Amino acid sequence: MIAAVLLVLLCGVADCAMAAESGQKPGNAEGVIQGPAYVRLPPIVLPVFEGNKITRRAGIVLALELEPGKTEAQLEPKRRQLYDAYISDLYALYDEESGTGRVIDAVRIKQRLQSTTDRILGPGFVHEVLIQQAYERPQS
């Protein structure tokens, strides 16, 4: 048992020594993949009108998958403008779909918000607009 513990400790020391010689940080394995950055946005809850009457509420929670090398800090200066544009887009989409059974069409929403994102932030900043949660509830 003690021999096994000593062997593990020696291997750890040898790994640190080899990493120091090669200029790497200990514990960094070759082939480690850095994942994309995600930015979660506050929920958007909007009324759905049919004529002059609010019939339901539709809510959506979005996240942005940023392209590699992009950060949330780079998004920050345009975050409010982007969020406001999303609200305008969702109002327009909900208005178009208000007579149907559901106003939340995930494919249409993602396509529309992605084009809005590319217009505001420039193409190549956000890889994908993700819908984390969506719901519709009747107006009480």
N, C-alpha and C positions, 0 to 999 in steps of 0.2 A: 504494500500500500504506500509506504513512504517512498519507495523507489519510483512508483508511478507518479506521485506528486512532484518529485524532483525532476523527473523526465519532462513533465508538462512545463514546469518552471524554466528548465533549461531551453526547451523549444521556444518558449515565449521570449526569453532573453536573446536567443539566436535570431529570431524573427525581427526584433527591434534593432539588433546590430546590423542585419542585412538591409533593413529599411533605411537606417541612418547612412550606410555606405552608398545606397542608390539615390539618396535625397528624397525618399518618400516618407510620409508620415506612417508610424506604426499602425497596424490594424487596417490600413487601406488595401483592400484586395484588388488585384488586377481585374478589370472587367466590370467594376461596380458602375451601374448606370444611374445617372442623376435623373430623377423624375421631373415632369413639368411642374410649373407653379400654378396654383389655383387661387382664384380670388372669388370669395363668396359675397354676393350682393344681398342687401336687405330684401325681405319679402315685398312683393308688389300685390296689393289687393285692390281691385277695382270693381265698381258696380257694372252690371250688364243691363242695358236698357232695351226694352221692347216698346217702341213708340215713346211715350213720355213717362213710362213707368219702369222703375227698377224692379227687375224680376229675380235677379240672383246676384251673387258676388263670386268673382273668380280670383283666385290667388295663385301666385307662382313664385317659386324660389329659384333663383338662377345662380350659376357659378360660371366663371370664365376660365377656360384652360388656356394659359398663355403659351406662346411659342417658346422654344428653348432659348434661354438667354434674356428673356423679358422678365421684368419684376413688377410687383405690385406698386412699388414706389414710382416707377415710370408711368403707371396708369393713373396715379393719384391726381395729377393736374386736370385730367379730363373726366374724372369719375362722375361728378355731378352732371355734366353735360350728357354723358353716356346714359346715366340712370334716367334723366328726364326724357331722352329720346326713346328709351325702352318703354316708358309709361305712355308716351304719345303713340308709339307703334302698337302697343297692346290695346289701347283704346280703339284705334282704327280697326284692328283685327277683330276685336270683340264686337264692334258695331257691325262689321260685315257678316259675322256669324251669329248674331243675336237671335235670329229666327229659327236657327237649327237646334237640335237637341243639346249639343255641347259647343261652347265657344273656344275651348282649349283644344287646338289641333297642334300637337307637339312638332310635327314636321314643318308646318307653315310658320309657327312661331320661331323655331330655331333658324330657319332660312332668313326670315325677315330681320331678326335681331342680329344675325351674323353680318348681313349686308349693312345694317346701321352701324355696327361695331367697326367694320372696315372703313366706312365713310368717315367716322369720327376719329378713330385711332390710327387709321391707315392700314392697308393690307399687310398681313404678316405679323401682326401684334398678338392677336387672339387666334388660337388654333380652332377652338370650338366654343360655342355658347351651350352650356349644359343646363338642362332642366332637372333640378334636384327634387322638386316637389310641385305638384299642381293639383288644384281642387276647384270645384264649383259647388256652391251651396245656394239653395233657394233663399230669397229674401224673406225674413220673418216679420 
